[in-house]
Amino acid sequence: MNDIYKISLIILMLTFLAALTACGPKSLAVKEDHAFSVDISGLELDKSEAPGIVYKRPGAPDLGAYDRFIIDPVRIVYDDPRMKELSPEQVGRMMQYLRDSVINELRDAGYEVGTRSQAGTMRISFTISGLKAPTALPNVTAALAPFAVSVGEVTVEGIFREAVTDRIDAVAVNRARGARVLNPRPWTTWGDVESALNIWAKGIREAVDKAQGR
């Protein structure tokens, strides 16, 4: 194998690995004008969580203090005029999809999920905004291309409360967009939204596991 071939192969592999990292949803900077659904007074910004936004209450117990959870029905913000172009049925399905995903992740990990407030219970509420699921027709037309022309996008705000007192201990916001390179499901931009919601659900369960020392 000559040196030129070796260099070309290395460049090819690096390019492929870089492309693989683009297969999943990409976190984007949350828009500066994001309107929080709750009052964040008394909470402090955790700059280490960029590009997402996380506000935490100083001195509040971490997730290790909770082994039981209440997951509220998901809310959605319809302020974006482009939301009118989306199917209400599909939007409703995404709202239920997020709630079910979080509940299933927590239950599968052995945590109790219910509806009653008691000691050691955290209440989690979600608000979806910035939901975009444009037509995937350009992707289907260019099916042989290694990129997606049209991708889905979603912003999720999570509110974490101590259930008994209803005290807000943290508010987290993340904005994600589907991958344009090597998109595994280019025929549906709703698949991009589902993938982002799956990451939210898995991330919450992993954070609880870590706090619990699992």
Protein Blocks (a to p, Z undefined) as FASTA:
>chain_A
ZZklmmmmmmmmmmmmmmmmmmpccdddddfklccfbdfehiacdfklpcbdcdddehia
cfklpcbdcdddddddfkbmklmmpcfklmmmmmmmmmmmmmmmmmmnopacdfbdcehi
acdddddehiacddfklmmmmmmpcbdfbdcddddddddddfklopafbdcdddddddfb
hpablmbmklmmmmmmmmmmmmmmmmmmmmnoZZ
